[in-house]
Amino acid sequence: HQLYEDTFDRKGGMPTLSLAFFLALAEQAPESVLLVLADYEGEPVAAAFNLVGSDALYGRHWGCREQFHSLHFEACYYQGIDYCIEHGLERFEPGTQGEHKVSRGFAPQSTWSAHWLRQPEFFSAISDYLDEEARHVDTYMDAVGERIPFKRGDAQGSDE
């Protein structure tokens, strides 16, 4: 938890998961947690927190005390990929944001949410905003999708 909070403190964010949350999860559902912990000279310096589902690994919250070249990628992505392969999980959802994920094989995925608004007059304004946002997201997804490091085949399966 301290590694998690330290990272938010340095980057100006707000940690939303409390120490009580982590302790309760460890006590009530330890099999649902994959914690990748990095030690240096006998001291923990970084951690990646993931949740294990029945067919997927969901991640991740990252925390670090010191910077080490490529440690973030090892702890947050490569260890998660290894875990999924070893445990037969169908997919790894590494979390939102970050074009650095594309070069590591994570294609952007669209997500949806459902909201209920108590005041109907907000529907129109929010709907207009979401329509505009959807167009920007589609353009972004197309552009990022062009950088995915996989070969693409035609309908018959041959490489282009």
C-alpha positions as CSV (number, residue, x, y, z in Angstrom):
1,H,0.0,0.0,0.0
2,Q,2.8,2.4,0.8
3,L,4.4,1.8,-2.7
4,Y,1.0,2.5,-4.2
5,E,0.5,5.7,-2.3
6,D,4.1,6.9,-2.9
7,T,3.6,6.7,-6.7
8,F,0.4,8.8,-6.5
9,D,2.1,11.3,-4.2
10,R,5.0,11.8,-6.7
11,K,2.7,12.1,-9.7
12,G,0.1,14.3,-8.1
13,G,-2.8,11.9,-8.2
14,M,-5.1,10.6,-5.5
15,P,-4.9,7.0,-4.3
16,T,-8.4,5.6,-4.1
17,L,-7.6,2.2,-2.6
18,S,-7.2,2.3,1.2
19,L,-4.9,0.2,3.3
20,A,-8.1,-1.3,4.7
21,F,-9.2,-2.4,1.2
22,F,-5.9,-4.2,0.6
23,L,-6.0,-5.9,4.1
24,A,-9.6,-7.0,3.6
25,L,-8.9,-8.4,0.2
26,A,-5.9,-10.3,1.5
27,E,-8.0,-11.8,4.2
28,Q,-11.2,-12.5,2.3
29,A,-10.0,-13.4,-1.2
30,P,-6.3,-13.9,-1.3
31,E,-6.7,-16.3,-4.3
32,S,-8.0,-13.3,-6.3
33,V,-4.8,-11.3,-6.0
34,L,-1.6,-11.5,-8.0
35,L,1.0,-9.2,-6.4
36,V,4.3,-8.9,-8.3
37,L,6.8,-7.6,-5.8
38,A,10.3,-6.3,-6.8
39,D,13.1,-6.3,-4.2
40,Y,16.4,-4.6,-4.4
41,E,19.1,-5.3,-1.8
42,G,16.5,-7.1,0.4
43,E,14.0,-4.2,0.4
44,P,10.7,-3.9,-1.6
45,V,11.1,-1.2,-4.2
46,A,8.1,-1.8,-6.5
47,A,4.9,-3.7,-6.8
48,A,2.2,-4.4,-9.4
49,F,-1.3,-5.3,-8.0
50,N,-3.6,-7.4,-10.2
51,L,-6.9,-9.2,-9.7
52,V,-7.4,-12.8,-10.9
53,G,-10.7,-13.7,-12.5
54,S,-11.9,-17.0,-13.8
55,D,-10.7,-16.4,-17.3
56,A,-8.7,-13.2,-17.2
57,L,-6.1,-11.2,-15.2
58,Y,-7.1,-7.6,-14.5
59,G,-4.5,-5.1,-13.6
60,R,-2.9,-3.2,-12.5
61,H,-2.0,-0.7,-9.8
62,W,1.7,0.1,-9.8
63,G,3.8,1.5,-7.0
64,C,7.5,2.1,-6.8
65,R,10.0,3.7,-4.5
66,E,12.9,3.7,-6.9
67,Q,13.3,3.8,-10.7
68,F,14.9,0.9,-12.5
69,H,15.2,0.6,-16.3
70,S,12.2,-1.5,-17.6
71,L,11.1,-2.6,-14.2
72,H,7.6,-1.2,-14.8
73,F,7.2,-3.3,-17.9
74,E,8.5,-6.4,-16.3
75,A,6.3,-6.1,-13.2
76,C,3.2,-4.8,-14.8
77,Y,3.1,-6.6,-18.1
78,Y,5.6,-9.4,-18.7
79,Q,4.9,-11.1,-15.3
80,G,1.2,-10.8,-15.9
81,I,1.5,-12.4,-19.4
82,D,3.6,-15.2,-17.9
83,Y,1.0,-15.8,-15.2
84,C,-1.9,-16.0,-17.8
85,I,0.0,-18.5,-19.8
86,E,1.0,-20.6,-16.8
87,H,-2.6,-20.6,-15.4
88,G,-4.4,-20.9,-18.7
89,L,-6.2,-17.6,-18.5
90,E,-7.7,-16.4,-21.8
91,R,-6.7,-12.8,-21.6
92,F,-4.9,-10.1,-19.7
93,E,-6.5,-6.7,-19.3
94,P,-3.6,-4.5,-18.2
95,G,-5.6,-1.3,-17.5
96,T,-6.3,1.9,-19.3
97,Q,-4.1,4.4,-21.0
98,G,-0.6,4.2,-22.3
99,E,0.6,3.9,-25.8
100,H,3.6,2.0,-24.5
101,K,1.3,-1.0,-24.1
102,V,0.7,-1.2,-27.9
103,S,4.3,-2.1,-28.7
104,R,4.0,-4.9,-26.0
105,G,1.1,-6.5,-27.8
106,F,-1.9,-4.9,-26.0
107,A,-4.4,-3.6,-28.5
108,P,-6.7,-0.8,-27.4
109,Q,-10.2,-2.1,-26.5
110,S,-13.4,0.0,-26.4
111,T,-15.2,0.1,-23.1
112,W,-18.7,1.2,-22.2
113,S,-20.4,2.4,-19.2
114,A,-24.0,3.0,-18.2
115,H,-25.0,6.1,-16.3
116,W,-28.3,7.2,-14.8
117,L,-28.9,10.9,-14.4
118,R,-31.4,12.1,-11.9
119,Q,-32.0,15.4,-13.7
120,P,-33.2,14.9,-17.3
121,E,-32.0,18.3,-18.5
122,F,-28.5,16.9,-18.3
123,F,-29.2,14.1,-20.8
124,S,-28.9,16.4,-23.9
125,A,-25.7,18.1,-22.9
126,I,-24.0,14.9,-21.8
127,S,-25.3,13.0,-24.9
128,D,-23.8,15.7,-27.2
129,Y,-20.5,15.5,-25.4
130,L,-20.4,11.7,-25.5
131,D,-21.2,11.7,-29.3
132,E,-18.2,14.0,-29.9
133,E,-16.0,12.0,-27.5
134,A,-16.9,8.8,-29.3
135,R,-15.7,10.2,-32.6
136,H,-12.4,11.2,-31.1
137,V,-11.9,7.8,-29.4
138,D,-12.7,6.0,-32.7
139,T,-10.1,8.1,-34.5
140,Y,-7.5,7.5,-31.7
141,M,-8.3,3.7,-31.7
142,D,-7.7,3.5,-35.5
143,A,-4.4,5.4,-35.3
144,V,-3.1,3.4,-32.3
145,G,-4.4,0.1,-33.9
146,E,-2.1,0.7,-36.9
147,R,0.9,0.3,-34.6
148,I,0.0,-3.1,-33.2
149,P,3.0,-5.4,-33.6
150,F,1.2,-8.3,-35.1
151,K,0.9,-9.5,-38.7
152,R,-2.5,-9.1,-40.2
153,G,-3.9,-11.7,-42.6
154,D,-6.7,-11.5,-45.1
155,A,-9.9,-13.6,-44.8
156,Q,-8.2,-16.7,-46.1
157,G,-5.5,-16.4,-43.5
158,S,-2.5,-15.4,-45.7
159,D,-0.2,-12.7,-44.5
160,E,-0.4,-9.3,-46.2
